[in-house]
């Protein structure tokens, strides 16, 4: 398997690599702990959803400071934003960072979806020849990665003991000073409003092209009736409103109101908010109605809006404290088929209303 040093030589040196350390397992790239303007620009771009799925680094072993065979080993996802946050907090610390292949997904999401897991950690321990680099047999795994890692299995198959570090990389210096012991505060996941809102721009930009396409489609299809086709005007514009509101409800309002929406499943929370918006539109008279099929069209949007909001809300599955790996799998099994059935039924009623 190609080493990180070889990959760097092949693809070109990165701005955040400052040198290399020679070890019995080969040359290990040394990384900076201070983020440069390119790192900060990359962070801004991915926070806005630009090239987010391509913001990753080569999995492997990296060095911070001037580590020795007795220095601690930190495990990170290969999502560069996660890697950057970790190395930034390791300023003044000599250590190793073992980056595992999470397909460019951050620790929390990867653990929830299975890519930050036992098999990949064991595989990376072997491929980096970590046992030849360090004298101890310990790796520090971020606590948010715990749902995907079976510590006993890692120990059994690699001889390395998993030590779960703090939730926030900011607490690592204190964690090390305490003898690799986490306090109750370090184990708390504060998924507050700010933490949730930082996820919204990505979702809005990621799904807005699809929402816009759906809205445009509904706009032009509104002109269909049993009398033929007429280019829609204001009526077509009103058809766009439920689509956009359902999209905003699932992508932006669900994370904002997450603690107060009923249920644990993200799809249920999205469905609830979508239904609330649909009812509001019905009572305010903003749900459009076909010429003689008003009841059918009202029923259609009472089905379509919850389905759209539930689907978009599920993008937060795996990135919140409200789900686990088993919960994600369970939700996907019942939620996706239910959303398809409800959406098809709602669309059928909407089309029928055009000819009723």
N, C-alpha and C positions, 0 to 999 in steps of 0.2 A: 504494500500500500504506500502511496506517495506521501512523504512527510510534509509538514507545513513549510519547512525551509526550502524543500524542493519546489513546492507549489509557488512560493514567493519568488524563487529564482525564475520560474517559468512564466509567471504572470506579471512580474514586476514588483518592486518593493513598495509597500504601502506607507503612507505618510505617518502612520501611528507606530510603525516598527522602527526602533532606534538602533538595533544591533542584533547580536545573537550570543547565546551561551552554549559552550561546548559541554556535552554530557556523554556518558557511556552509551546512550541511546541515539546519539547524533547531535546535530546543531539545532538549538531551540531558539526561535525568534524572541527578541526582547521587545516589549511594548511600552509605550509611554503611558503615564498615569494622568497627564494633563491633556485634555481634549483641545484639538486645534480647530481652526475655523472650518476646515473641511468636515470634521466630525460634527460640529454644531450645525452646519448647513444640512448635512445628511439627516440629523435628528429632526430639524424643522420640516424637511421634505416628507419624511415618513409619518410624522405627526399629522401631516395634511393628506396622507394617503398616496403620496407620489412614490412609485417604485418600491412600495413597502414589501412586496413579495420577493424582491431581489436585493434586499439590504441584509446581506449575510457575509460571514467570513469563513475561511477554510477551517474545518474542524481539526483539532489536534492540540498539541501542547505548546503553551506560550510561557514566557518568563516575565516577571515583574520585579524591578529592582535588581539585586544581585543574589538570587536564591541559591541555596545549597541543598544537599541531599536531605537535610533535616527541615527544610522549609515546608509550610503548609501547601496543600493542593486544593484549589477552588474549582468547582465544576460550573460551567456556564453553557447557556444555549449558544448556537452560532448565529442568532439574530444579533446584528451588530449593535443595536441599541442596548440590548441586555449586556453585551460584552463591554460596551463603553461605560455603562453605569457602574459595572463591577470594577474595572481597572481604574476608574476615576477615584473610587473610594479606597484603593489600595496604595495610595501615595504614602511613601515612607515605609512600606511593608515589603519584605522580600518573600516572594512566593511564586507558585506555579498556577497557571490557569489551564485547566483541561476543558477545551471546548468540544462539546458533543454535537452531533448532527441532528438538529431538530427541524430540518427543512426550512430554516430561516424564520422560525416561529419563536416568540419569547417564552421564557420559562413557564409562566403560569398557564398560558394557552396550550403550550406543548404538553405539559403534564396532564391537563384536562383532556387533551385529544390523543394522548398516547405516544407522542414522538419524543418527549423527554422521559425516558424510561429505563428500566433495568437492563434490557438487552443492549441498548446503545451505550450505556455507561460501561458495561463489561467489555463490549467490543472496543471502545475507545481506550480503556486501560491496557488492553492487549496491543492494540495497534500503535500506541505511543510508547510502548515498552516502559510504562510508568514505574514498574518494579525495579528497573535498572537506574532510574533517575533519582528516586528518593529511598531513604533507608526505612522510613516508617511505612505503615500500611493503613493510612487514613485519607479519606477524601471528604471535603466539606461541600455538601450539596445544599443549594438554597432551599429554604423551607417551603417555598411555593412550588418546588418541584417534587415534594414528598408524595402527592397522590399517584405519581407515575412510577415511583421507585420502591422496589421490595428490597430493603436493606439487607435482610438475611440472605437473600439470593445472591446479591452482589458479594457479600462476605464469603459465602460458600464457594462461589465459582471463580473469584478473583483474589481472595485473601485480603481484600481491602475493606476496611470498616467504614460505613457511611456515618458521618456526623452531620446532622442537620444544623445549618447556620441560621442566622436571623432572617426575618422576612425582608428587611430593608438592608441593602448593601451598606448604607450609611452607618449601620451598627457593627460592622465587621471589626473595626479596631477595638471597640469595647468588648466584643465577643472573644477576640483573641487574648486580650488582657485578662479576661476572666477565666482563662484556661479552657477555651472553647466550650463555654457554658452559656446557654441562652437564658435570659431573664424572661419573666412573663410578658414584659413590655415588648421584648424583641420578637416574641411569638405571636403578637397581635397583628391581625390584618385589618388595617383601617381603610376599608373601601368606601371612603367618604365621597362627598359630592365632587370635589376637585379631581379625585382619582377616576371617577366615573365620566366626568365631562371631557377629560383628555382623550377618551376613546371616541367621542362623537364625531369630530371632523373626519376621521378615517372612514367611518361607516357612511357618513353622508356623501363623501366624494366617491367612495367605492360603488355605492348603489344608485347614486343619482342618475347616471346614464340609463339604467334599466327603468327607473321610476319615470324618467322623462319620456322614454320610448313608449312605456305603457300608457302614460297620460295622453300622448299624441295619438296613439292607436285608438283609445276610447273616444277622443275628440272627433276623429274622422268617421269612426263607425257609428257615431250618434246619428249621422245623416241617413242611415238605412231605415227604411220603413216599408210597410206593405204596399205603399204607393210608389216605391222606387227609391232613388237616392237624391238628396239635396244637400249641398254643402252646409254644414252646421254653423251656426253663429253663436249667439250667447248660450244657447242650450248646450252646445259642444263644450264651451268654456266651463260650464258648470259641471260637466262630467269629469273634468280634469281635477277639480277640487277634492273629491273623495280619495282619489289615487294619491295625490300629493300629501294630504293629511294623514292617510294611513301609513305612508312611507316615513313621514316625519315622526309619527307616533312610535313606530317600531325602532327607528334608528336613533332618535334624539331624546324623545320624552321617556321612553322606558328606562334608560340608564339614569336619567335625572330623578324619576319617581320610583326607582327600583325597590327601596325598602318598604314603600307603602302600598305597592301593588300586590294583590293576593297571589298565593301559590309560590312554589319554589322554582318551577320550570319557567324558563325565559319565554317559551312559546305561550304559556298561559298568561303571563304578564302582558305580553304583546297583544294577545287576543283580547284581553280585558280592556286595554286602553283603546284598541281599534274599535271595539264594540261601543265604548263610551262615546267616542267621536262620532260614530255612525248615528247613534241615538240623538246626539246633539244636533247633527245635521238634519235629521228627520223632523225634530221639533221646531227647528228654525226655518224649515221649508227650503233648505239648501240642497237637499238630496234631489237631483233632477228626476223627472218622471217622463216616460214616453207619452205620446199623445193620449192613448186610452189605456195604457198599462202601468199606471202609477203604482199600484200595490205591488205588482211584480218587480218593478225596478227598485222600490224601497226595500223589498225582501232581498233583492240581489245584492245591494250595497251593505245590508246588515250582515251578509255572509262574506262578501269580498273584502271589506275593510278589516275585519278581524283576522282574516286569512293572510292578508298582505302584512299587517302589523306583526302578527305572530311569526311569520317567516323572517322578516328583517330583524326582529328582536333576538332570534336564535343565533345571530352572529356574535352575540356577547356570551354565548354558552362556552364555558371553559376559561373565561377571563374574569369571572366573578367569584365571590365567596359563597355564592348561592348554589353552586353545583359541584359535583365530583365526577371522576371518570366514569363510574358506574351510572351516575345520574345522567350524564351526557348521553351515554349509549341508550339508556332507557327512554329518555326524552325523544331522541331521534327516531326510535322505533314506533312510538305512537304519534308523535307530533307531525312528522313529514307526511305520512299517509292521510292523516286527518286534514291537514292543510290542503292537500291536493283534492280530496273529496269535496271539502267545503268550497274551495275556489272554483272547481268545475261546476258544482251545483249553482253557485252564485252567478257564474258567467252564463250558464244555460238560461237562468231566469232573466238575466239582463238582455240576452239576445232574443228570447221569446217575447219580452216586453216590446221590442221594436216592431213586432208583427201582430201583436195581440189586438 
